[in-house]
Structures are given as C-alpha cells and as structure tokens.
Amino acid sequence: MKKHPFILLFSLLLEISAFSQVMFVDRFEIPSNFIEKDFIVVAKQGGLVAFRVQPEKGLNFKSNLQYFLTDFNLNSDNLKEIKVRDGYDLVGYDLEGEFLYILMQKGSVATSERYLIEIDLKSEVAKEVLLENIYSMELQEFFVLNRSAIFMGNADLRPIVQIFDIQENNVITVQGIYFKDTKILQLKKESELGVLDLLVSRRDKYKMKQISLLTFDDNGNKIREVVIEKLEDQDMELVEGMMTPIQNYQQSIIGTFGNRKREAYQGIYLGDINEFGEYKIKYLTLKNFPNFFNYMKEKQKEKKLQELEKSFAKGKTPSIKPVFSAREVVTLDQGYLVYSDHFLATNPRYMQRDGVYANEAYRYSANRLMMDQLGYGLGRYGNSFPGSRYGGTYVWQEEGEYEFVSSYFLFLNRSGEVIWDNSLDLTGNTTNNPGKYGEISFDGEKLHFLYLDDIQIYMSYIKNGEVIFQNKTFEIELINEEERIRETQDGSLSLTHWYSNYFLLTGKQKVRYLNAENKEETKEVFFLTKIKVDGDQYVPEEDEDLEKK
C-alpha cells in the first residue's frame, strides 16, 4: 500500500527531530583490542587527557603508561608512552593545572610500595617522585594541590590524611581526624584558593553524630573548623553531605537527613556557613516536594498523594523509603540543583547496622578511581563508589542488587526555598552497582538527564521544572557514514557530562570499514565520541499521550 507524500514527509521530519535531540558531533579512535585496558578520560583546560597503564605482550611484568591529549573537537596528537616499574599498576590519579599525576602501586595491601609519575602535559616531561615516608594505610583518595600530594585512607580503623610536599620531600599528617568512630564523608580541594576541605563524621558512645567541616592549607595548617553537633530535632541526624565551592567566603553543605537509630530518610537539608564559621540549617521534607512521586503512574500517584495528605493532617511527615541518596549538586548564581536517586538496596553495605545509616560512606569526587585495590577494570568509573555505575568487570566486596525507582531533582534558591522539583521514572532497573544512575547537564532552565542501559543511551528532559519527555532511547552512532558498528563492548562504555550541553561517550568497539582496495575489514578501537543534546528539538508524535495512564 502506498503512503501519502504528506505522511512520508511527516515521518521524515520526526526522524530528523529525533536525531537532533542527540547528535554525535565528533569522534576520535585509537587502536585497542577488547582485552586491553580502557583509557581513563579526564576533562582538562582546552580539552581532554586520556591515559592507561597497559601491560606489554608476553609473560613478563612490564607495563607502559600510555596517554594522549585532545582539544574540544577531539582532535588529538600522537600516543605517548612512559615505562613504569615492573609489577606496578595504576591505583590513583589527579590533574592539577597542566600537570597529570599518576599514582603507582606494587601489590594490594596497605604496606605496598608506591611512587608518583608527574607529567608536564605542555613540555611532555615526565619524572618519578619517590614516596618513602607515607604512612602505611588502606588508601581511599589521592589528590594533588599546588604540588602537594594528599593521601587519605584508613589505618587501625581510623581515618588518616597526609600531605606530601613534592618539592621539599617532607610529609605532614593532618591533625584532628585520627579518632575511633570517625569517618571522612568527603574530601575536596579548592585549587584556586589553595585549600583542602574535609567533611568529617564522628559518633560518641551514645551514637550521637557530629559533623565537622575542616579547612587546611596545602601545608596542613588548619584555618577553619565548623562543628555541627546539635540539631533542632534531636531525633534527627544528617546522613550524607556534599560541600559546595567556597564563594565570597561562604559555603554550603547539602545532603540527606533522617531519623536516628533507624534508617528512615526524611528529606534534604541545606546548611549555610558564613565567613565567621556560623551556620544555619534548613530542612526540606516531602511537604516541600510536591512532585516527588511524579514518576508514578497517575492512579498510583493519586493514591500516594491522598495518603500523604492524611499524614500531614495528623501532623506527621512520612519517611522516604527505602534508600534516598543525594548524588550531585550543581551550583549556579540563582541557587543549587540537587540530584538524588531513590532506590531499593539488598546489598549489606546499605543494611542497617547498629542504628547507623549504612550509606554513610566516603563520597568520591567525579573522575576518581576507588583506592580499594580492586584495579581500575573497565569503564571510566570502573570502581568508583558512589560515583557512577558504569564499568562491570570488577566484583563488589559485598554482593547485592540495587533496584532504581526514580531520580529526583530539587532546584533551590540561595535561601533554601524550592524553585521547582520533579522526578523521573527509572522503571525499576536493577544493577549490581549503587553509584549514581545518570549524568546531568543543567543551565538554570534546561536539564538533560542521560544514562546507559546495555548499549543504548536513554535521555530525559526537564525545562523550567516541567518534564518534557523521559526515557527516550538512542542508538550509538558513528560519525563516518561509510562505517558500521560490528560489536560494542558494553562493559567498557562510559557516559559522562563534559561541559555545557555536551556529553562524552567512551568505550571499545569493533567497526567494519572499506580499506584502500575497497575490501571490507574490521578494526578494534577505543573511541571517544562528543555528543550534543538539545531537548527543545523534541516533537511528540501525534498520537503520543504524555500523561501516564
């Protein structure tokens, strides 16, 4: 049966519109077999740097550090190689200005030998830095701040932070954190200010929790301490915390809070700290989240809202179950966008233990490797917790599954008032990784939310607080129309927000192409693809019902 020309034209326009929501604009490839390690890709000024430690072929312990740079259009120079010591592997890294620091370790215990490779990315000069006086610790985090290497880990069940002056070759141990029942929730460097922020949690013998924000300079001198120990409601406690950047001598801590002695999440708090170390905390609960259950189908949501109204009328505020975890804070002039995940956990890591919230874990910054001797596996965040869930060749120390219910977005002004909130359905997808489910870009008006499922990209779009569409699927595409994807190694894929409305997709593929003799061949590559997203290009189909039944 022939289609009417108008119908064909309309279908073509829809295809063009769908394509323009997710556009694959640039791509770079480097030869790499599926069995080789993935490159870790980190954003830098002017583009990207990608690196890996790749063992040489043959039965030996020799490896090379390989790296390359790209600009914003993924134009790249040649691959560079640096010999590494026999038996050593990459366990950490950081980028400080134009210097790339690679932390190498031999073995997988606290007493393992380590050394640093410092690479000047401009001059391409690399040198080794010996680390002979660092305390033996189970390493969790590694930073470099103004040529001072910072090591954070655990020793004798207590947290420890040491600062190693690379130029002077001396070590300083940060004071005030090496205590029992103490955990570091977050460590964040402020390169422009030359300071290091530590968010520390401590409990007394009655399990009362105290949160401290400590600030040190790069010589280990404490220049600020803010202690949050008594909340207005003594039955509540702060569970997680993420520090915002210091602006005009002010800073905020944002995270989830809940009931003491039982794992019952109540909502999100905003703690503002002024230049004098004084603080005030604003608490937001389901009363402040009118669209928290928007991910539900209409009938289910109506029933849930009726239950909430009955609870509110009785003066009760229901808890958020089962697990509610704040993942990321985007700081803008107008305020803060808080991205959280709502999920069900069967992993013992999240089970209630002695009245303490089990997800009170160290929060890794973006682009981190987890320092737990698991190796860096596949994917840019192959073992980052709770960074991203991508990468799947490693095994978690505690088995379990995580059923993701929804992602929740809360946009607050600087005073902690809700500008808007909304949620996206994650369709109950189950993974074995509790990291954040997706990646976001937000400019104060447009919010794009992307994630990978198998080898497909899923995208949702919220504009000025209104869900325009959610969970639209897009196939991974090549730039060269003459080539075809033969196979994609799904465990190697990583999707991350890069800048503005651009995302970065990396991984390994087998690609079919025609050689100079016009014969078909297959190449195995590690690829970087720059993706542009624009939710405004979305045009719903005529019969599409945006309202959930």
C-alpha positions as CSV (number, residue, x, y, z in Angstrom):
1,M,0.0,0.0,0.0
2,K,1.4,3.4,-1.0
3,K,1.9,6.0,1.7
4,H,0.7,9.6,1.1
5,P,3.6,12.0,0.4
6,F,2.5,14.1,3.4
7,I,2.8,11.1,5.7
8,L,6.2,10.3,4.4
9,L,7.3,13.9,4.8
10,F,5.9,14.0,8.4
11,S,7.7,10.7,9.2
12,L,11.0,12.2,7.8
13,L,10.6,15.3,9.9
14,L,10.1,13.2,13.0
15,E,13.2,11.2,12.3
16,I,15.2,14.4,11.8
17,S,13.8,15.9,15.0
18,A,14.6,12.7,17.0
19,F,18.1,12.7,15.6
20,S,18.7,16.3,16.6
21,Q,17.9,15.7,20.2
22,V,21.1,13.6,20.5
23,M,23.8,14.5,17.9
24,F,27.1,12.6,17.6
25,V,29.3,15.5,16.5
26,D,32.9,14.4,16.9
27,R,34.8,11.1,17.3
28,F,38.3,10.0,18.0
29,E,39.6,6.4,17.8
30,I,42.8,4.7,18.9
31,P,43.6,1.1,18.1
32,S,42.8,-1.1,21.1
33,N,41.8,-4.8,21.5
34,F,38.9,-5.7,23.6
35,I,41.2,-7.5,26.1
36,E,43.3,-4.4,26.7
37,K,42.6,-1.9,29.5
38,D,40.3,1.1,28.9
39,F,41.6,4.6,28.9
40,I,40.6,6.8,31.8
41,V,39.4,10.1,30.3
42,V,39.6,13.3,32.3
43,A,38.5,16.8,31.3
44,K,41.2,19.5,31.3
45,Q,41.5,23.1,30.2
46,G,41.2,23.1,26.5
47,G,40.0,19.5,26.1
48,L,40.7,16.1,27.5
49,V,43.6,13.8,28.6
50,A,43.2,10.1,28.4
51,F,45.6,7.5,29.9
52,R,46.0,3.9,31.0
53,V,48.7,1.5,32.2
54,Q,48.9,-1.3,29.6
55,P,50.9,-4.5,30.2
56,E,53.3,-5.4,27.4
57,K,52.6,-8.6,25.5
58,G,54.3,-11.7,26.7
59,L,54.9,-13.3,30.1
60,N,56.5,-10.5,32.0
61,F,55.7,-7.8,34.5
62,K,56.5,-4.9,32.2
63,S,53.9,-2.2,31.5
64,N,53.8,1.2,29.9
65,L,51.8,4.3,30.8
66,Q,50.1,5.5,27.7
67,Y,48.4,8.9,27.3
68,F,47.1,11.3,24.7
69,L,45.5,14.7,24.6
70,T,42.6,16.1,22.6
71,D,41.0,19.5,22.1
72,F,37.3,20.2,22.4
73,N,36.7,18.9,18.9
74,L,38.5,15.6,19.8
75,N,41.5,16.4,17.5
76,S,44.4,14.6,19.0
77,D,48.2,14.3,18.8
78,N,50.2,11.1,18.9
79,L,50.0,8.5,21.7
80,K,52.9,8.9,24.2
81,E,54.4,6.1,26.3
82,I,56.3,6.1,29.6
83,K,57.9,2.9,31.0
84,V,56.7,2.1,34.5
85,R,58.4,0.0,37.1
86,D,58.0,-3.8,36.9
87,G,55.0,-5.1,38.8
88,Y,53.4,-1.7,39.4
89,D,49.9,-0.7,38.4
90,L,47.8,2.5,38.4
91,V,45.8,3.0,41.6
92,G,45.1,6.7,41.5
93,Y,45.5,9.9,39.6
94,D,44.8,13.6,39.6
95,L,45.1,16.6,37.3
96,E,46.4,19.9,38.7
97,G,46.6,22.6,36.1
98,E,48.8,21.3,33.3
99,F,50.3,18.5,35.4
100,L,49.0,15.0,35.4
101,Y,49.8,12.8,38.4
102,I,49.7,9.0,38.2
103,L,49.9,7.1,41.5
104,M,51.5,3.7,41.0
105,Q,51.5,0.8,43.5
106,K,53.1,-2.7,43.7
107,G,50.8,-5.1,45.4
108,S,47.4,-4.7,47.0
109,V,48.0,-4.2,50.8
110,A,48.4,-1.2,53.0
111,T,52.2,-1.7,53.1
112,S,52.5,-1.9,49.3
113,E,55.3,0.3,47.8
114,R,54.1,3.3,45.8
115,Y,55.5,6.1,43.7
116,L,54.2,9.0,41.6
117,I,54.7,9.9,38.0
118,E,54.4,13.6,37.4
119,I,53.8,14.6,33.7
120,D,54.0,18.2,32.4
121,L,51.4,18.0,29.7
122,K,52.9,21.0,27.9
123,S,56.5,20.0,27.8
124,E,55.8,16.3,27.9
125,V,58.5,15.9,30.5
126,A,57.8,13.1,33.0
127,K,59.6,12.3,36.2
128,E,59.2,9.9,39.1
129,V,58.6,11.0,42.7
130,L,59.5,8.6,45.5
131,L,57.0,8.1,48.3
132,E,59.1,6.6,51.1
133,N,57.7,8.3,54.2
134,I,53.9,8.0,53.6
135,Y,52.2,6.1,56.4
136,S,51.0,2.6,55.6
137,M,47.3,3.0,55.0
138,E,44.4,1.5,53.1
139,L,44.3,4.2,50.5
140,Q,40.9,5.7,49.7
141,E,41.7,9.0,48.0
142,F,44.5,10.8,46.3
143,F,44.8,14.5,45.2
144,V,47.5,17.0,44.3
145,L,47.1,20.6,45.4
146,N,49.7,23.1,44.3
147,R,52.4,20.4,44.1
148,S,51.4,18.9,47.4
149,A,50.2,15.3,47.2
150,I,47.4,14.4,49.5
151,F,46.7,10.9,50.7
152,M,43.6,9.8,52.5
153,G,42.9,6.4,53.9
154,N,42.4,4.2,56.9
155,A,44.9,2.9,59.5
156,D,44.0,0.9,62.5
157,L,40.3,1.5,61.8
158,R,40.8,5.3,61.9
159,P,41.0,7.9,59.1
160,I,44.3,9.5,58.3
161,V,45.2,12.3,55.9
162,Q,48.8,13.1,55.0
163,I,50.2,15.9,52.8
164,F,53.4,15.3,50.9
165,D,55.3,18.4,49.7
166,I,56.7,17.2,46.4
167,Q,59.3,19.9,46.1
168,E,60.6,19.8,49.7
169,N,60.1,16.0,50.1
170,N,58.5,16.2,53.5
171,V,55.3,14.8,55.0
172,I,52.7,16.4,57.2
173,T,49.9,14.5,59.0
174,V,46.7,16.4,59.3
175,Q,45.6,16.8,62.9
176,G,42.2,16.4,64.4
177,I,40.7,13.4,62.5
178,Y,42.6,10.3,63.7
179,F,39.9,9.1,66.1
180,K,37.8,6.0,66.6
181,D,34.2,6.0,65.2
182,T,35.2,8.8,62.8
183,K,34.7,8.8,59.0
184,I,35.6,11.2,56.3
185,L,32.5,11.8,54.2
186,Q,34.1,14.0,51.6
187,L,37.5,15.5,50.7
188,K,37.6,18.4,48.3
189,K,40.4,20.6,47.0
190,E,40.0,24.2,46.0
191,S,43.0,24.8,43.7
192,E,42.3,28.5,43.2
193,L,42.2,29.1,46.9
194,G,45.0,26.6,47.8
195,V,42.9,24.9,50.5
196,L,41.6,21.5,51.3
197,D,38.2,20.8,52.7
198,L,37.3,17.8,54.8
199,L,33.8,16.8,55.8
200,V,34.1,14.5,58.8
201,S,31.5,12.5,60.7
202,R,32.1,11.4,64.3
203,R,29.9,9.5,66.8
204,D,30.1,9.4,70.6
205,K,29.4,6.4,72.8
206,Y,25.7,7.1,72.6
207,K,25.9,7.1,68.8
208,M,25.1,10.8,68.6
209,K,26.5,12.2,65.4
210,Q,28.7,15.2,64.9
211,I,29.6,16.7,61.5
212,S,32.7,18.8,61.2
213,L,33.9,20.9,58.2
214,L,37.7,21.3,58.5
215,T,39.7,23.5,56.1
216,F,43.5,23.2,55.7
217,D,46.1,25.0,53.6
218,D,48.5,22.9,51.4
219,N,51.0,22.9,54.3
220,G,48.5,21.1,56.6
221,N,47.7,24.2,58.8
222,K,44.1,24.3,59.9
223,I,42.4,27.6,59.0
224,R,38.8,26.8,59.8
225,E,36.7,24.3,61.8
226,V,32.9,24.3,61.8
227,V,31.2,21.8,64.1
228,I,27.5,20.8,63.6
229,E,26.6,18.7,66.6
230,K,23.1,19.6,67.9
231,L,20.2,19.7,65.6
232,E,16.9,21.3,66.4
233,D,15.3,17.9,66.5
234,Q,17.4,15.5,68.5
235,D,15.7,12.6,66.9
236,M,17.2,13.5,63.5
237,E,20.7,13.3,62.1
238,L,22.5,14.3,58.9
239,V,23.2,11.3,56.8
240,E,25.3,12.5,53.8
241,G,27.0,15.7,52.9
242,M,28.3,17.3,49.8
243,M,30.3,20.6,50.0
244,T,29.7,23.4,47.5
245,P,32.5,25.6,46.3
246,I,33.6,28.5,48.5
247,Q,32.2,31.7,47.2
248,N,32.5,35.1,48.9
249,Y,33.8,33.4,52.0
250,Q,30.6,31.4,52.2
251,Q,29.9,27.7,51.7
252,S,27.1,25.2,51.9
253,I,26.7,21.6,52.8
254,I,23.8,19.7,51.1
255,G,22.7,16.1,51.7
256,T,20.0,13.8,53.1
257,F,18.9,13.6,56.7
258,G,16.7,11.1,58.6
259,N,15.7,9.6,61.9
260,R,18.3,8.5,64.4
261,K,18.7,4.8,65.2
262,R,16.7,3.7,62.3
263,E,17.2,4.0,58.6
264,A,14.3,6.3,57.7
265,Y,15.1,9.1,55.3
266,Q,13.2,12.4,55.9
267,G,14.5,14.6,53.1
268,I,17.2,17.0,52.1
269,Y,19.0,19.7,54.2
270,L,20.8,22.8,53.2
271,G,23.5,24.0,55.7
272,D,24.8,27.5,55.0
273,I,28.1,28.5,56.6
274,N,29.3,32.2,56.7
275,E,32.8,33.7,56.9
276,F,32.7,33.6,60.7
277,G,32.0,29.8,60.8
278,E,28.4,30.3,61.9
279,Y,25.8,28.0,60.3
280,K,22.1,27.7,59.8
281,I,20.3,24.6,58.5
282,K,17.1,24.4,56.5
283,Y,15.3,21.1,56.4
284,L,13.1,20.0,53.4
285,T,10.8,17.0,53.6
286,L,8.0,15.5,51.5
287,K,5.9,18.6,52.5
288,N,8.3,20.6,50.3
289,F,8.5,18.1,47.5
290,P,5.1,18.3,45.7
291,N,6.4,16.4,42.6
292,F,8.5,13.7,44.4
293,F,6.1,11.0,43.2
294,N,5.6,12.2,39.7
295,Y,7.5,9.2,38.4
296,M,4.5,7.0,39.3
297,K,1.5,6.3,37.0
298,E,-1.4,8.6,37.6
299,K,-3.7,6.3,39.6
300,Q,-0.8,5.2,41.8
301,K,0.3,8.8,42.3
302,E,-3.2,10.0,43.2
303,K,-3.4,7.2,45.9
304,K,0.0,8.1,47.2
305,L,-0.8,11.8,47.4
306,Q,-4.0,11.1,49.3
307,E,-2.0,9.0,51.9
308,L,0.4,11.9,52.2
309,E,-2.4,14.5,52.8
310,K,-3.8,12.3,55.6
311,S,-0.4,12.0,57.3
312,F,0.2,15.8,57.0
313,A,-3.3,16.4,58.5
314,K,-2.2,14.3,61.5
315,G,1.0,16.3,61.9
316,K,3.1,13.5,60.6
317,T,5.7,13.6,57.9
318,P,6.2,10.1,56.2
319,S,9.8,8.9,55.6
320,I,11.2,8.3,52.2
321,K,11.8,4.6,51.7
322,P,13.8,2.5,51.1
323,V,17.0,4.4,50.2
324,F,17.3,8.1,49.3
325,S,20.7,9.3,48.4
326,A,21.9,12.8,47.2
327,R,24.3,12.3,44.3
328,E,25.3,15.7,42.9
329,V,24.9,19.4,43.5
330,V,25.1,21.9,40.6
331,T,25.9,25.3,41.9
332,L,24.6,28.3,40.0
333,D,24.2,32.0,40.8
334,Q,20.5,31.5,41.4
335,G,20.9,28.6,43.7
336,Y,21.5,24.8,43.8
337,L,20.2,21.9,41.8
338,V,20.3,18.7,43.9
339,Y,20.2,15.4,42.1
340,S,19.2,12.4,44.2
341,D,18.4,8.7,43.5
342,H,15.6,6.8,45.1
343,F,16.3,3.0,45.1
344,L,15.9,-0.3,46.8
345,A,19.1,-2.0,48.1
346,T,19.7,-5.6,49.0
347,N,23.4,-5.1,49.5
348,P,24.7,-5.5,53.1
349,R,26.5,-2.2,52.5
350,Y,23.2,-0.5,52.8
351,M,21.6,-2.6,55.6
352,Q,21.0,-1.0,58.9
353,R,23.9,-1.7,61.3
354,D,23.7,-0.8,65.0
355,G,21.5,2.2,64.4
356,V,23.9,3.8,61.9
357,Y,23.0,4.7,58.3
358,A,24.9,2.2,56.2
359,N,25.4,4.5,53.2
360,E,27.4,6.9,55.3
361,A,30.4,6.2,53.0
362,Y,33.1,8.3,51.7
363,R,31.8,10.3,48.7
364,Y,34.2,10.2,45.8
365,S,34.5,13.3,43.5
366,A,33.9,13.0,39.8
367,N,36.6,11.3,37.8
368,R,38.0,9.3,40.7
369,L,39.3,5.8,41.0
370,M,38.4,3.9,44.1
371,M,41.5,3.2,46.2
372,D,40.5,-0.3,47.3
373,Q,43.0,-2.4,45.4
374,L,40.3,-3.7,43.0
375,G,42.2,-2.4,40.0
376,Y,40.5,0.0,37.6
377,G,38.7,-2.5,35.5
378,L,36.6,-1.3,32.6
379,G,34.9,2.0,32.3
380,R,36.0,5.4,33.4
381,Y,34.4,4.9,36.9
382,G,35.1,1.2,36.9
383,N,35.2,1.0,40.7
384,S,34.1,4.4,41.9
385,F,31.7,4.4,44.8
386,P,29.3,6.2,44.8
387,G,30.5,7.8,41.6
388,S,28.9,6.1,38.6
389,R,27.6,2.7,37.9
390,Y,29.3,2.2,34.5
391,G,32.0,-0.4,34.1
392,G,31.4,-4.0,35.1
393,T,34.5,-6.3,35.2
394,Y,35.1,-5.9,38.9
395,V,33.4,-7.7,41.8
396,W,32.0,-5.7,44.7
397,Q,33.2,-6.8,48.1
398,E,29.6,-7.3,49.2
399,E,27.2,-8.9,46.7
400,G,23.8,-7.4,46.2
401,E,21.4,-5.8,43.8
402,Y,20.1,-2.2,43.5
403,E,16.7,-1.6,42.0
404,F,16.4,2.0,41.0
405,V,13.0,3.5,41.4
406,S,13.4,7.2,40.4
407,S,15.8,10.1,40.1
408,Y,14.7,13.2,41.9
409,F,15.7,16.8,41.1
410,L,15.3,19.7,43.5
411,F,16.1,23.3,42.5
412,L,16.7,25.6,45.5
413,N,17.4,29.3,45.7
414,R,20.2,30.5,47.9
415,S,17.8,30.9,50.8
416,G,16.8,27.2,50.6
417,E,13.4,27.9,49.1
418,V,12.1,25.5,46.5
419,I,12.1,26.9,42.9
420,W,10.8,23.7,41.5
421,D,11.1,19.9,41.9
422,N,10.4,16.9,39.8
423,S,11.2,13.2,39.4
424,L,12.0,10.8,36.5
425,D,11.0,7.1,36.3
426,L,13.9,4.7,36.3
427,T,11.5,1.8,35.6
428,G,12.9,-0.4,38.4
429,N,16.1,-1.1,36.5
430,T,18.4,-3.4,38.6
431,T,22.2,-3.2,38.7
432,N,24.9,-4.5,41.0
433,N,26.4,-1.1,41.5
434,P,25.0,1.5,43.9
435,G,26.6,4.5,42.2
436,K,24.6,7.4,40.7
437,Y,22.3,6.3,37.9
438,G,22.7,9.0,35.4
439,E,24.6,12.1,34.2
440,I,23.1,15.6,34.1
441,S,23.6,19.0,32.4
442,F,21.8,22.0,33.8
443,D,22.0,25.7,32.9
444,G,19.3,27.0,35.3
445,E,16.5,26.3,32.8
446,K,17.2,23.2,30.8
447,L,18.0,19.9,32.5
448,H,19.2,16.9,30.4
449,F,19.4,13.6,32.1
450,L,21.3,10.8,30.3
451,Y,22.2,7.2,31.2
452,L,23.3,4.0,29.6
453,D,21.4,0.7,29.6
454,D,23.2,-2.0,27.8
455,I,24.5,-0.3,24.6
456,Q,21.6,2.2,24.3
457,I,21.5,5.8,25.5
458,Y,18.4,7.0,27.4
459,M,17.6,10.6,27.7
460,S,15.1,12.7,29.7
461,Y,14.5,16.4,29.5
462,I,13.1,18.8,32.1
463,K,12.6,22.5,31.3
464,N,11.8,25.1,34.0
465,G,10.7,22.2,36.2
466,E,8.4,20.5,33.7
467,V,9.1,17.1,32.4
468,I,9.0,17.4,28.6
469,F,9.9,13.8,27.9
470,Q,11.7,10.9,29.6
471,N,13.5,7.7,28.8
472,K,13.8,8.2,25.1
473,T,16.2,5.7,23.6
474,F,19.0,6.4,21.1
475,E,21.4,4.0,19.4
476,I,25.1,4.7,19.5
477,E,26.1,6.0,16.1
478,L,29.3,6.6,14.1
479,I,30.4,9.8,12.5
480,N,31.6,8.2,9.3
481,E,28.5,7.1,7.3
482,E,30.7,4.6,5.4
483,E,31.5,2.6,8.5
484,R,29.3,0.2,10.5
485,I,29.4,-0.9,14.1
486,R,30.0,-4.7,14.3
487,E,30.2,-5.0,18.1
488,T,30.2,-2.8,21.1
489,Q,31.8,-3.9,24.4
490,D,29.1,-2.8,26.8
491,G,31.2,-3.2,29.9
492,S,33.7,-0.7,28.6
493,L,31.1,2.1,27.9
494,S,31.1,5.2,29.9
495,L,28.8,8.2,29.5
496,T,29.7,11.4,31.4
497,H,28.7,15.1,31.2
498,W,31.6,17.1,29.7
499,Y,30.6,20.8,29.5
500,S,27.5,22.9,28.6
501,N,25.1,20.6,26.8
502,Y,27.8,18.2,25.6
503,F,28.4,14.7,26.9
504,L,31.3,12.3,26.3
505,L,30.8,8.7,25.4
506,T,33.8,6.4,25.6
507,G,34.4,2.6,25.2
508,K,35.5,-0.1,22.8
509,Q,34.0,-1.2,19.5
510,K,34.7,-3.4,16.5
511,V,34.0,-1.3,13.4
512,R,33.6,-2.5,9.8
513,Y,35.1,-0.3,7.1
514,L,36.4,-0.5,3.5
515,N,40.1,-0.4,3.0
516,A,42.0,1.3,0.2
517,E,41.4,-1.7,-2.0
518,N,37.6,-1.4,-1.3
519,K,37.7,-4.6,0.7
520,E,35.8,-4.9,4.0
521,E,37.9,-5.1,7.1
522,T,37.3,-4.8,10.9
523,K,39.2,-2.6,13.3
524,E,39.1,-2.8,17.1
525,V,39.3,0.6,18.7
526,F,38.9,2.6,21.9
527,F,36.7,5.6,21.0
528,L,35.8,9.0,22.3
529,T,32.5,10.5,21.0
530,K,31.3,14.0,21.7
531,I,27.5,14.2,22.0
532,K,25.4,17.3,21.8
533,V,21.9,17.2,23.4
534,D,19.0,19.6,22.8
535,G,15.7,18.6,24.3
536,D,14.0,21.6,22.6
537,Q,14.2,19.7,19.4
538,Y,11.7,17.1,20.7
539,V,8.4,16.9,18.7
540,P,5.9,14.4,20.2
541,E,4.1,12.1,17.8
542,E,0.5,13.0,17.1
543,D,-0.9,10.0,19.0
544,E,1.6,10.2,21.8
545,D,0.0,10.6,25.2
546,L,2.3,12.4,27.6
547,E,0.0,11.8,30.5
548,K,0.6,8.5,32.3
549,K,-2.4,6.1,32.4
